[in-house]
Amino acid sequence: MSGIVVLAVGVLYLLYSSSNPDYFQVAIFALPFGGLNLAFGILTAKSRGVSIQSNSQDPVKMVVDRGVIGSTVYLMVFSDKKLVLKRLTSGSVTVLAVVVFAVVGLLFAGFIGAAIGGLTAFSLQEFLTQRRRDATKMGNPLAASGKGDLEFAYADLERVQLTRSRLRLHLRNGIMGIVISRGYPEKMRPIIEGLISSSKMAEPV
C-alpha cells in the first residue's frame, strides 16, 4: 500500500511538472522510491502471528512473531520449560534509518520527500525483520545464542500475567513487560496456561 501511495504521488507531481519545475524533482524522487516500497511489500512475506505446534513431540510449543521490549523487536519462542526471545531488530537501527532516509528526502524533495524517505525506511525495516525472522527459524530457535537474545526458564518466574496487549514476566528483581499485538493474547493464553503452573498465572487486567 505504501508503494502504491508513493507511486501515485510521483505520477501526480509528474503530470503537473510542466507548470512548476520543482514538481519534476519531487516526481523523480517519488517514483523510484515508490517502486522500492512496492518491491519491499512484494518480497516481505506476511507474518504468521501466533503459531502453535500440532506435533506434541516438538520441543517448540508456540512461536509469536513479534514481541517488543522498549524499542527492540523479538521473536518469542515457547518450549515446555522456557521462553526464548530472539532479537530481530533494534529500535536504534530503525530510528537511524528513518532519520537518514528522511534527511535525504528533505534535501532532495522537501517535506514530501522527507515523508517518502521515512516511509521507505519503515518498509526496509519490515523487510529486514522478516528476513531475520525466517533465518532464526532455520536454526535452533530455542538457543539464545545471538547478540541481544534473552532466555527465561519458567521455574525462575514468580508470576506471569497476560493482558490485552502485554505479556508481563514477574522476575525476582522486577517486572519485564513484552508488548504484543491485541489479537494475540486470546490465542496465546491456552498454551501458556498449559506450560506454566497455575499458581504462577496472575489474573489479567
N, CA and C atoms as a LAMMPS dump frame, in Angstrom:
ITEM: TIMESTEP
0
ITEM: NUMBER OF ATOMS
615
ITEM: BOX BOUNDS ff ff ff
-5.0000000000000000e+02 5.0000000000000000e+02
-5.0000000000000000e+02 5.0000000000000000e+02
-5.0000000000000000e+02 5.0000000000000000e+02
ITEM: ATOMS id mol type element x y z
1 1 1 N 0.818 -1.202 0
2 1 2 C 0 0 0
3 1 3 C 0.86 1.265 0
4 2 1 N 1.938 1.244 0.782
5 2 2 C 2.8 2.429 0.82
6 2 3 C 3.441 2.66 -0.544
7 3 1 N 3.818 1.582 -1.217
8 3 2 C 4.408 1.713 -2.548
9 3 3 C 3.434 2.318 -3.543
10 4 1 N 2.185 1.874 -3.485
11 4 2 C 1.161 2.404 -4.396
12 4 3 C 0.92 3.885 -4.124
13 5 1 N 0.841 4.266 -2.847
14 5 2 C 0.609 5.668 -2.493
15 5 3 C 1.757 6.551 -2.984
16 6 1 N 2.991 6.115 -2.748
17 6 2 C 4.148 6.922 -3.162
18 6 3 C 4.214 7.023 -4.686
19 7 1 N 3.934 5.921 -5.375
20 7 2 C 3.918 5.955 -6.835
21 7 3 C 2.845 6.912 -7.349
22 8 1 N 1.689 6.901 -6.709
23 8 2 C 0.606 7.808 -7.109
24 8 3 C 1.022 9.264 -6.925
25 9 1 N 1.708 9.554 -5.821
26 9 2 C 2.207 10.915 -5.59
27 9 3 C 3.2 11.304 -6.676
28 10 1 N 4.087 10.363 -7.019
29 10 2 C 5.069 10.642 -8.065
30 10 3 C 4.428 10.926 -9.408
31 11 1 N 3.422 10.132 -9.777
32 11 2 C 2.729 10.333 -11.051
33 11 3 C 1.993 11.666 -11.055
34 12 1 N 1.359 11.994 -9.935
35 12 2 C 0.62 13.253 -9.835
36 12 3 C 1.548 14.451 -10.003
37 13 1 N 2.69 14.419 -9.344
38 13 2 C 3.639 15.527 -9.465
39 13 3 C 4.246 15.583 -10.863
40 14 1 N 4.407 14.428 -11.487
41 14 2 C 4.946 14.407 -12.843
42 14 3 C 3.967 15.047 -13.829
43 15 1 N 2.692 14.79 -13.635
44 15 2 C 1.668 15.349 -14.522
45 15 3 C 1.629 16.874 -14.453
46 16 1 N 1.906 17.42 -13.27
47 16 2 C 1.851 18.873 -13.083
48 16 3 C 3.228 19.525 -13.13
49 17 1 N 4.247 18.762 -13.515
50 17 2 C 5.611 19.301 -13.508
51 17 3 C 5.831 20.363 -14.57
52 18 1 N 5.008 20.364 -15.618
53 18 2 C 5.184 21.369 -16.669
54 18 3 C 4.897 22.786 -16.171
55 19 1 N 4.045 22.891 -15.146
56 19 2 C 3.699 24.21 -14.609
57 19 3 C 4.623 24.644 -13.474
58 20 1 N 5.376 23.701 -12.921
59 20 2 C 6.277 24.016 -11.811
60 20 3 C 7.471 23.063 -11.863
61 21 1 N 8.663 23.568 -12.173
62 21 2 C 9.847 22.698 -12.282
63 21 3 C 10.159 21.931 -10.991
64 22 1 N 9.782 22.502 -9.839
65 22 2 C 10.044 21.813 -8.578
66 22 3 C 9.262 20.51 -8.487
67 23 1 N 8.105 20.463 -9.124
68 23 2 C 7.29 19.253 -9.104
69 23 3 C 8.019 18.087 -9.775
70 24 1 N 8.792 18.411 -10.814
71 24 2 C 9.512 17.353 -11.522
72 24 3 C 10.556 16.716 -10.613
73 25 1 N 11.207 17.517 -9.79
74 25 2 C 12.219 16.984 -8.869
75 25 3 C 11.578 16.067 -7.837
76 26 1 N 10.4 16.449 -7.354
77 26 2 C 9.674 15.577 -6.42
78 26 3 C 9.293 14.277 -7.116
79 27 1 N 8.848 14.388 -8.377
80 27 2 C 8.406 13.207 -9.119
81 27 3 C 9.542 12.211 -9.322
82 28 1 N 10.71 12.709 -9.72
83 28 2 C 11.816 11.779 -9.982
84 28 3 C 12.377 11.191 -8.688
85 29 1 N 12.049 11.797 -7.554
86 29 2 C 12.406 11.196 -6.261
87 29 3 C 11.348 10.179 -5.84
88 30 1 N 10.076 10.52 -6.02
89 30 2 C 8.988 9.676 -5.536
90 30 3 C 8.833 8.402 -6.345
91 31 1 N 8.99 8.47 -7.647
92 31 2 C 8.722 7.294 -8.487
93 31 3 C 9.649 6.112 -8.176
94 32 1 N 10.976 6.295 -8.142
95 32 2 C 11.829 5.143 -7.787
96 32 3 C 11.635 4.67 -6.349
97 33 1 N 11.392 5.607 -5.428
98 33 2 C 11.172 5.201 -4.043
99 33 3 C 9.838 4.481 -3.898
100 34 1 N 8.845 4.879 -4.698
101 34 2 C 7.583 4.148 -4.697
102 34 3 C 7.773 2.733 -5.208
103 35 1 N 8.585 2.579 -6.26
104 35 2 C 8.892 1.241 -6.765
105 35 3 C 9.63 0.406 -5.73
106 36 1 N 10.523 1.062 -4.971
107 36 2 C 11.269 0.363 -3.923
108 36 3 C 10.334 -0.114 -2.819
109 37 1 N 9.403 0.754 -2.404
110 37 2 C 8.414 0.364 -1.396
111 37 3 C 7.562 -0.8 -1.883
112 38 1 N 7.17 -0.745 -3.138
113 38 2 C 6.348 -1.805 -3.719
114 38 3 C 7.117 -3.129 -3.733
115 39 1 N 8.411 -3.061 -4.078
116 39 2 C 9.245 -4.271 -4.095
117 39 3 C 9.383 -4.863 -2.698
118 40 1 N 9.603 -4.001 -1.695
119 40 2 C 9.696 -4.489 -0.313
120 40 3 C 8.389 -5.175 0.102
121 41 1 N 7.261 -4.584 -0.293
122 41 2 C 5.97 -5.165 0.055
123 41 3 C 5.766 -6.531 -0.563
124 42 1 N 6.203 -6.694 -1.815
125 42 2 C 6.045 -7.979 -2.504
126 42 3 C 6.964 -9.039 -1.898
127 43 1 N 8.184 -8.631 -1.534
128 43 2 C 9.173 -9.589 -1.032
129 43 3 C 9.001 -9.917 0.448
130 44 1 N 8.266 -9.085 1.181
131 44 2 C 8.086 -9.32 2.613
132 44 3 C 6.862 -10.205 2.829
133 45 1 N 7.116 -11.443 3.226
134 45 2 C 6.012 -12.377 3.462
135 45 3 C 5.209 -11.953 4.689
136 46 1 N 3.928 -12.226 4.654
137 46 2 C 3.075 -11.888 5.787
138 46 3 C 3.438 -12.762 6.987
139 47 1 N 3.578 -12.145 8.14
140 47 2 C 3.919 -12.895 9.348
141 47 3 C 2.755 -13.782 9.766
142 48 1 N 3.083 -14.867 10.429
143 48 2 C 2.056 -15.825 10.825
144 48 3 C 1.386 -15.482 12.148
145 49 1 N 1.888 -14.474 12.842
146 49 2 C 1.281 -14.112 14.115
147 49 3 C 1.65 -15.112 15.187
148 50 1 N 0.655 -15.812 15.713
149 50 2 C 0.868 -16.837 16.738
150 50 3 C 0.787 -18.202 16.072
151 51 1 N 1.901 -18.94 16.1
152 51 2 C 1.951 -20.28 15.507
153 51 3 C 2.02 -21.313 16.621
154 52 1 N 1.059 -22.222 16.65
155 52 2 C 1.003 -23.273 17.669
156 52 3 C 1.361 -24.601 17.02
157 53 1 N 2.319 -25.294 17.61
158 53 2 C 2.787 -26.55 17.04
159 53 3 C 1.78 -27.67 17.328
160 54 1 N 1.449 -28.423 16.286
161 54 2 C 0.495 -29.518 16.443
162 54 3 C 1.165 -30.818 16.862
163 55 1 N 2.488 -30.932 16.634
164 55 2 C 3.225 -32.131 16.993
165 55 3 C 3.624 -32.069 18.469
166 56 1 N 3.072 -32.949 19.266
167 56 2 C 3.342 -32.931 20.713
168 56 3 C 4.796 -33.252 21.039
169 57 1 N 5.515 -33.901 20.107
170 57 2 C 6.911 -34.253 20.345
171 57 3 C 7.867 -33.095 20.049
172 58 1 N 7.362 -32.073 19.392
173 58 2 C 8.198 -30.918 19.055
174 58 3 C 8.513 -30.131 20.325
175 59 1 N 9.799 -29.849 20.601
176 59 2 C 10.138 -29.083 21.813
177 59 3 C 9.608 -27.654 21.773
178 60 1 N 9.381 -27.116 20.577
179 60 2 C 8.799 -25.781 20.442
180 60 3 C 7.281 -25.918 20.481
181 61 1 N 6.653 -25.267 21.438
182 61 2 C 5.203 -25.374 21.601
183 61 3 C 4.448 -24.224 20.936
184 62 1 N 5.058 -23.041 20.909
185 62 2 C 4.39 -21.874 20.323
186 62 3 C 5.435 -20.842 19.908
187 63 1 N 5.178 -20.195 18.775
188 63 2 C 6.049 -19.121 18.288
189 63 3 C 5.183 -17.888 18.053
190 64 1 N 5.593 -16.768 18.614
191 64 2 C 4.901 -15.491 18.425
192 64 3 C 5.83 -14.597 17.618
193 65 1 N 5.348 -14.1 16.492
194 65 2 C 6.231 -13.442 15.532
195 65 3 C 6.776 -12.1 15.991
196 66 1 N 6.11 -11.461 16.965
197 66 2 C 6.551 -10.113 17.328
198 66 3 C 6.244 -9.803 18.784
199 67 1 N 7.284 -9.528 19.546
200 67 2 C 7.158 -9.027 20.908
201 67 3 C 8.142 -7.882 21.072
202 68 1 N 7.711 -6.785 21.663
203 68 2 C 8.546 -5.577 21.724
204 68 3 C 8.865 -5.232 23.173
205 69 1 N 10.148 -5.057 23.45
206 69 2 C 10.618 -4.579 24.746
207 69 3 C 11.365 -3.287 24.5
208 70 1 N 10.837 -2.186 25.035
209 70 2 C 11.434 -0.89 24.744
210 70 3 C 11.228 -0.565 23.277
211 71 1 N 12.31 -0.534 22.521
212 71 2 C 12.22 -0.302 21.08
213 71 3 C 12.82 -1.455 20.284
214 72 1 N 13.043 -2.591 20.951
215 72 2 C 13.648 -3.75 20.305
216 72 3 C 12.588 -4.807 20.026
217 73 1 N 12.611 -5.358 18.821
218 73 2 C 11.628 -6.358 18.397
219 73 3 C 12.231 -7.754 18.529
220 74 1 N 11.446 -8.674 19.101
221 74 2 C 11.903 -10.05 19.309
222 74 3 C 10.929 -11.044 18.689
223 75 1 N 11.458 -12.208 18.339
224 75 2 C 10.65 -13.382 18.043
225 75 3 C 10.532 -14.16 19.343
226 76 1 N 9.302 -14.527 19.749
227 76 2 C 9.082 -15.205 21.025
228 76 3 C 8.876 -16.702 20.772
229 77 1 N 9.709 -17.513 21.402
230 77 2 C 9.646 -18.969 21.222
231 77 3 C 9.396 -19.624 22.578
232 78 1 N 8.295 -20.356 22.694
233 78 2 C 7.925 -21.029 23.932
234 78 3 C 8.188 -22.53 23.797
235 79 1 N 8.932 -23.089 24.762
236 79 2 C 9.093 -24.537 24.846
237 79 3 C 8.356 -25.009 26.088
238 80 1 N 8.51 -26.271 26.46
239 80 2 C 7.826 -26.757 27.653
240 80 3 C 8.51 -26.308 28.939
241 81 1 N 9.741 -25.731 28.827
242 81 2 C 10.472 -25.339 30.032
243 81 3 C 10.91 -23.873 30.06
244 82 1 N 10.929 -23.209 28.911
245 82 2 C 11.464 -21.841 28.912
246 82 3 C 10.882 -21.022 27.762
247 83 1 N 11.058 -19.706 27.905
248 83 2 C 10.717 -18.747 26.863
249 83 3 C 12.01 -18.131 26.353
250 84 1 N 12.198 -18.173 25.037
251 84 2 C 13.384 -17.596 24.417
252 84 3 C 12.943 -16.429 23.542
253 85 1 N 13.614 -15.292 23.72
254 85 2 C 13.352 -14.11 22.9
255 85 3 C 14.534 -13.911 21.954
256 86 1 N 14.27 -14.08 20.673
257 86 2 C 15.313 -13.93 19.658
258 86 3 C 15.219 -12.517 19.074
259 87 1 N 16.269 -11.745 19.24
260 87 2 C 16.234 -10.354 18.782
261 87 3 C 16.193 -10.29 17.259
262 88 1 N 15.231 -9.518 16.749
263 88 2 C 15.085 -9.348 15.313
264 88 3 C 15.669 -8.019 14.836
265 89 1 N 15.373 -6.964 15.559
266 89 2 C 15.899 -5.658 15.167
267 89 3 C 15.914 -4.721 16.368
268 90 1 N 16.839 -3.785 16.331
269 90 2 C 16.964 -2.811 17.407
270 90 3 C 16.274 -1.512 17.021
271 91 1 N 15.625 -0.885 17.986
272 91 2 C 14.951 0.374 17.73
273 91 3 C 15.906 1.459 17.282
274 92 1 N 17.128 1.441 17.789
275 92 2 C 18.099 2.472 17.412
276 92 3 C 18.438 2.393 15.926
277 93 1 N 18.492 1.167 15.392
278 93 2 C 18.755 0.991 13.965
279 93 3 C 17.598 1.551 13.146
280 94 1 N 16.369 1.27 13.591
281 94 2 C 15.184 1.767 12.892
282 94 3 C 15.159 3.291 12.885
283 95 1 N 15.408 3.893 14.046
284 95 2 C 15.393 5.355 14.144
285 95 3 C 16.471 5.965 13.253
286 96 1 N 17.659 5.374 13.247
287 96 2 C 18.748 5.881 12.412
288 96 3 C 18.376 5.81 10.936
289 97 1 N 17.773 4.699 10.523
290 97 2 C 17.378 4.547 9.12
291 97 3 C 16.332 5.59 8.741
292 98 1 N 15.353 5.811 9.619
293 98 2 C 14.311 6.803 9.343
294 98 3 C 14.926 8.194 9.209
295 99 1 N 15.829 8.543 10.121
296 99 2 C 16.457 9.876 10.088
297 99 3 C 17.243 10.065 8.801
298 100 1 N 18.052 9.063 8.429
299 100 2 C 18.887 9.177 7.227
300 100 3 C 18.018 9.313 5.982
301 101 1 N 17.025 8.437 5.841
302 101 2 C 16.16 8.481 4.652
303 101 3 C 15.356 9.774 4.615
304 102 1 N 14.873 10.213 5.772
305 102 2 C 14.069 11.431 5.821
306 102 3 C 14.909 12.652 5.464
307 103 1 N 16.141 12.725 5.952
308 103 2 C 17.014 13.853 5.648
309 103 3 C 17.342 13.892 4.155
310 104 1 N 17.643 12.742 3.581
311 104 2 C 17.907 12.683 2.136
312 104 3 C 16.69 13.164 1.353
313 105 1 N 15.506 12.696 1.762
314 105 2 C 14.29 13.124 1.086
315 105 3 C 14.031 14.605 1.247
316 106 1 N 14.305 15.131 2.447
317 106 2 C 14.094 16.563 2.705
318 106 3 C 15.002 17.413 1.828
319 107 1 N 16.257 17.019 1.699
320 107 2 C 17.2 17.787 0.9
321 107 3 C 16.867 17.737 -0.586
322 108 1 N 16.309 16.621 -1.005
323 108 2 C 16.069 16.442 -2.438
324 108 3 C 14.679 16.9 -2.86
325 109 1 N 13.671 16.672 -2.01
326 109 2 C 12.294 16.936 -2.436
327 109 3 C 11.448 17.587 -1.352
328 110 1 N 12.064 18.259 -0.4
329 110 2 C 11.306 18.986 0.604
330 110 3 C 10.598 18.067 1.596
331 111 1 N 9.524 18.591 2.176
332 111 2 C 8.825 17.846 3.225
333 111 3 C 8.157 16.57 2.679
334 112 1 N 7.694 16.626 1.438
335 112 2 C 7.109 15.417 0.835
336 112 3 C 8.187 14.353 0.68
337 113 1 N 9.372 14.756 0.285
338 113 2 C 10.489 13.816 0.166
339 113 3 C 10.868 13.22 1.503
340 114 1 N 10.809 14.048 2.573
341 114 2 C 11.123 13.55 3.909
342 114 3 C 10.122 12.476 4.33
343 115 1 N 8.833 12.714 4.049
344 115 2 C 7.807 11.731 4.391
345 115 3 C 8.008 10.437 3.605
346 116 1 N 8.336 10.563 2.323
347 116 2 C 8.574 9.378 1.493
348 116 3 C 9.8 8.621 1.989
349 117 1 N 10.851 9.353 2.347
350 117 2 C 12.06 8.706 2.862
351 117 3 C 11.81 7.963 4.154
352 118 1 N 11.067 8.595 5.087
353 118 2 C 10.743 7.93 6.345
354 118 3 C 9.903 6.688 6.134
355 119 1 N 8.93 6.766 5.235
356 119 2 C 8.079 5.609 4.932
357 119 3 C 8.89 4.473 4.331
358 120 1 N 9.829 4.821 3.466
359 120 2 C 10.685 3.796 2.849
360 120 3 C 11.574 3.128 3.89
361 121 1 N 12.046 3.898 4.862
362 121 2 C 12.878 3.324 5.928
363 121 3 C 12.084 2.285 6.721
364 122 1 N 10.821 2.577 7.033
365 122 2 C 9.999 1.605 7.752
366 122 3 C 9.753 0.36 6.903
367 123 1 N 9.545 0.531 5.6
368 123 2 C 9.353 -0.621 4.708
369 123 3 C 10.607 -1.489 4.682
370 124 1 N 11.765 -0.835 4.634
371 124 2 C 13.032 -1.559 4.655
372 124 3 C 13.195 -2.319 5.968
373 125 1 N 12.823 -1.663 7.089
374 125 2 C 12.934 -2.308 8.393
375 125 3 C 12.056 -3.555 8.478
376 126 1 N 10.831 -3.469 7.954
377 126 2 C 9.933 -4.63 7.978
378 126 3 C 10.479 -5.752 7.116
379 127 1 N 11.06 -5.405 5.97
380 127 2 C 11.653 -6.406 5.089
381 127 3 C 12.814 -7.127 5.772
382 128 1 N 13.719 -6.358 6.394
383 128 2 C 14.875 -6.952 7.06
384 128 3 C 14.456 -7.751 8.291
385 129 1 N 13.422 -7.277 8.998
386 129 2 C 12.925 -8.01 10.169
387 129 3 C 12.383 -9.371 9.756
388 130 1 N 11.635 -9.412 8.645
389 130 2 C 11.092 -10.684 8.18
390 130 3 C 12.202 -11.623 7.733
391 131 1 N 13.225 -11.095 7.087
392 131 2 C 14.364 -11.925 6.684
393 131 3 C 15.054 -12.507 7.918
394 132 1 N 15.224 -11.692 8.937
395 132 2 C 15.855 -12.145 10.177
396 132 3 C 14.981 -13.187 10.863
397 133 1 N 13.666 -12.984 10.828
398 133 2 C 12.72 -13.931 11.423
399 133 3 C 12.814 -15.291 10.731
400 134 1 N 12.89 -15.28 9.413
401 134 2 C 12.998 -16.524 8.654
402 134 3 C 14.318 -17.229 8.938
403 135 1 N 15.408 -16.447 9.028
404 135 2 C 16.719 -17.03 9.309
405 135 3 C 16.751 -17.651 10.699
406 136 1 N 16.093 -17.014 11.663
407 136 2 C 16.056 -17.534 13.034
408 136 3 C 15.349 -18.877 13.086
409 137 1 N 14.265 -19.012 12.348
410 137 2 C 13.509 -20.263 12.349
411 137 3 C 14.274 -21.394 11.674
412 138 1 N 15.208 -21.049 10.783
413 138 2 C 16.003 -22.079 10.107
414 138 3 C 17.016 -22.713 11.055
415 139 1 N 17.45 -21.97 12.061
416 139 2 C 18.405 -22.504 13.023
417 139 3 C 17.7 -23.145 14.195
418 140 1 N 18.348 -23.127 15.36
419 140 2 C 17.747 -23.661 16.58
420 140 3 C 17.042 -22.527 17.317
421 141 1 N 15.714 -22.456 17.241
422 141 2 C 15.006 -21.318 17.843
423 141 3 C 15.062 -21.294 19.359
424 142 1 N 15.446 -22.403 19.994
425 142 2 C 15.485 -22.463 21.454
426 142 3 C 16.861 -22.153 22.027
427 143 1 N 17.8 -21.802 21.16
428 143 2 C 19.14 -21.444 21.624
429 143 3 C 19.275 -19.931 21.629
430 144 1 N 19.431 -19.347 22.81
431 144 2 C 19.606 -17.892 22.925
432 144 3 C 21.072 -17.569 22.696
433 145 1 N 21.504 -17.771 21.437
434 145 2 C 22.926 -17.671 21.133
435 145 3 C 23.3 -16.374 20.432
436 146 1 N 22.304 -15.631 19.944
437 146 2 C 22.601 -14.406 19.22
438 146 3 C 22.764 -13.222 20.155
439 147 1 N 23.389 -12.162 19.648
440 147 2 C 23.579 -10.953 20.428
441 147 3 C 22.22 -10.331 20.743
442 148 1 N 21.969 -10.092 22.023
443 148 2 C 20.714 -9.475 22.424
444 148 3 C 19.591 -10.455 22.692
445 149 1 N 19.813 -11.761 22.459
446 149 2 C 18.784 -12.758 22.753
447 149 3 C 18.594 -12.893 24.266
448 150 1 N 17.377 -13.243 24.677
449 150 2 C 17.061 -13.412 26.098
450 150 3 C 16.421 -14.772 26.326
451 151 1 N 16.57 -15.28 27.538
452 151 2 C 16.024 -16.596 27.879
453 151 3 C 15.502 -16.575 29.31
454 152 1 N 14.29 -17.121 29.499
455 152 2 C 13.675 -17.16 30.823
456 152 3 C 13.116 -18.563 31.086
457 153 1 N 13.678 -19.239 32.076
458 153 2 C 13.133 -20.536 32.479
459 153 3 C 11.853 -20.304 33.277
460 154 1 N 10.823 -21.086 33.014
461 154 2 C 9.562 -20.913 33.729
462 154 3 C 9.746 -21.089 35.24
463 155 1 N 10.683 -21.966 35.617
464 155 2 C 10.914 -22.222 37.041
465 155 3 C 11.436 -20.986 37.771
466 156 1 N 12.058 -20.055 37.022
467 156 2 C 12.628 -18.859 37.644
468 156 3 C 11.634 -17.697 37.713
469 157 1 N 10.469 -17.866 37.104
470 157 2 C 9.476 -16.801 37.107
471 157 3 C 8.609 -16.884 38.353
472 158 1 N 8.346 -15.755 38.973
473 158 2 C 7.474 -15.732 40.139
474 158 3 C 6.005 -15.684 39.737
475 159 1 N 5.704 -14.896 38.706
476 159 2 C 4.34 -14.828 38.194
477 159 3 C 4.38 -14.47 36.71
478 160 1 N 3.296 -14.822 36.022
479 160 2 C 3.145 -14.468 34.606
480 160 3 C 1.759 -13.878 34.433
481 161 1 N 1.692 -12.753 33.744
482 161 2 C 0.409 -12.073 33.549
483 161 3 C 0.243 -11.73 32.074
484 162 1 N -0.867 -12.154 31.513
485 162 2 C -1.159 -11.895 30.106
486 162 3 C -2.347 -10.945 30.024
487 163 1 N -2.099 -9.733 29.521
488 163 2 C -3.162 -8.74 29.386
489 163 3 C -3.563 -8.626 27.916
490 164 1 N -4.357 -7.62 27.595
491 164 2 C -4.823 -7.457 26.224
492 164 3 C -3.72 -7.062 25.254
493 165 1 N -2.628 -6.503 25.756
494 165 2 C -1.565 -6.058 24.851
495 165 3 C -0.159 -6.333 25.382
496 166 1 N -0.058 -7.053 26.509
497 166 2 C 1.264 -7.312 27.088
498 166 3 C 1.34 -8.686 27.735
499 167 1 N 2.549 -9.231 27.691
500 167 2 C 2.899 -10.388 28.499
501 167 3 C 3.868 -9.887 29.549
502 168 1 N 3.468 -9.966 30.829
503 168 2 C 4.315 -9.468 31.911
504 168 3 C 4.967 -10.654 32.624
505 169 1 N 6.288 -10.607 32.705
506 169 2 C 7.05 -11.62 33.419
507 169 3 C 7.504 -11.025 34.738
508 170 1 N 7.032 -11.573 35.833
509 170 2 C 7.41 -11.088 37.163
510 170 3 C 8.666 -11.847 37.601
511 171 1 N 9.777 -11.141 37.608
512 171 2 C 11.062 -11.726 37.965
513 171 3 C 11.41 -11.371 39.399
514 172 1 N 12.464 -11.976 39.905
515 172 2 C 12.869 -11.7 41.287
516 172 3 C 13.32 -10.25 41.468
517 173 1 N 13.846 -9.664 40.4
518 173 2 C 14.377 -8.3 40.512
519 173 3 C 13.551 -7.273 39.751
520 174 1 N 12.326 -7.613 39.392
521 174 2 C 11.489 -6.637 38.707
522 174 3 C 10.488 -7.287 37.766
523 175 1 N 9.85 -6.464 36.959
524 175 2 C 8.837 -6.929 36.013
525 175 3 C 9.276 -6.559 34.604
526 176 1 N 9.215 -7.523 33.699
527 176 2 C 9.513 -7.259 32.298
528 176 3 C 8.217 -7.318 31.511
529 177 1 N 7.873 -6.223 30.852
530 177 2 C 6.673 -6.172 30.042
531 177 3 C 7.011 -6.317 28.569
532 178 1 N 6.368 -7.267 27.903
533 178 2 C 6.582 -7.507 26.478
534 178 3 C 5.305 -7.096 25.743
535 179 1 N 5.405 -6.11 24.883
536 179 2 C 4.242 -5.622 24.147
537 179 3 C 3.936 -6.57 22.995
538 180 1 N 2.669 -6.989 22.889
539 180 2 C 2.233 -7.875 21.813
540 180 3 C 1.001 -7.274 21.15
541 181 1 N 0.685 -7.769 19.974
542 181 2 C -0.492 -7.282 19.262
543 181 3 C -1.757 -7.682 20.002
544 182 1 N -2.795 -6.871 19.877
545 182 2 C -4.013 -7.074 20.652
546 182 3 C -4.741 -8.372 20.315
547 183 1 N -4.544 -8.9 19.121
548 183 2 C -5.226 -10.139 18.767
549 183 3 C -4.526 -11.395 19.24
550 184 1 N -3.326 -11.248 19.818
551 184 2 C -2.531 -12.414 20.178
552 184 3 C -2.919 -13.092 21.499
553 185 1 N -3.259 -12.35 22.57
554 185 2 C -3.469 -12.993 23.882
555 185 3 C -4.5 -14.116 23.875
556 186 1 N -5.572 -13.963 23.12
557 186 2 C -6.603 -14.997 23.089
558 186 3 C -6.05 -16.322 22.585
559 187 1 N -5.135 -16.271 21.613
560 187 2 C -4.53 -17.483 21.07
561 187 3 C -3.424 -18.011 21.984
562 188 1 N -2.723 -17.09 22.651
563 188 2 C -1.589 -17.483 23.47
564 188 3 C -1.991 -18.077 24.814
565 189 1 N -3.092 -17.608 25.377
566 189 2 C -3.454 -17.967 26.745
567 189 3 C -3.548 -19.48 26.988
568 190 1 N -4.263 -20.258 26.148
569 190 2 C -4.366 -21.698 26.439
570 190 3 C -3.008 -22.405 26.475
571 191 1 N -2.096 -21.99 25.602
572 191 2 C -0.772 -22.619 25.556
573 191 3 C 0.044 -22.245 26.789
574 192 1 N 0.038 -20.958 27.14
575 192 2 C 0.803 -20.511 28.306
576 192 3 C 0.28 -21.162 29.578
577 193 1 N -1.026 -21.248 29.707
578 193 2 C -1.608 -21.88 30.898
579 193 3 C -1.27 -23.362 30.975
580 194 1 N -1.036 -23.984 29.818
581 194 2 C -0.638 -25.392 29.812
582 194 3 C 0.831 -25.601 30.111
583 195 1 N 1.646 -24.542 29.916
584 195 2 C 3.085 -24.659 30.124
585 195 3 C 3.523 -24.213 31.508
586 196 1 N 2.803 -23.26 32.077
587 196 2 C 3.218 -22.655 33.336
588 196 3 C 2.247 -23.055 34.447
589 197 1 N 2.793 -23.323 35.61
590 197 2 C 1.98 -23.729 36.76
591 197 3 C 0.888 -22.708 37.014
592 198 1 N -0.316 -23.189 37.309
593 198 2 C -1.459 -22.311 37.554
594 198 3 C -1.212 -21.365 38.727
595 199 1 N -0.371 -21.765 39.657
596 199 2 C -0.08 -20.911 40.809
597 199 3 C 0.718 -19.675 40.42
598 200 1 N 1.346 -19.714 39.24
599 200 2 C 2.147 -18.587 38.78
600 200 3 C 1.39 -17.686 37.818
601 201 1 N 0.212 -18.1 37.382
602 201 2 C -0.567 -17.311 36.46
603 201 3 C -1.376 -16.257 37.198
604 202 1 N -1.102 -14.998 36.918
605 202 2 C -1.83 -13.906 37.536
606 202 3 C -3.076 -13.598 36.719
607 203 1 N -4.066 -13.009 37.358
608 203 2 C -5.293 -12.635 36.666
609 203 3 C -5.008 -11.502 35.689
610 204 1 N -5.614 -11.521 34.475
611 204 2 C -5.421 -10.43 33.532
612 204 3 C -6.07 -9.143 34.015
613 205 1 N -5.554 -8.007 33.529
614 205 2 C -6.118 -6.707 33.903
615 205 3 C -6.57 -5.986 32.635
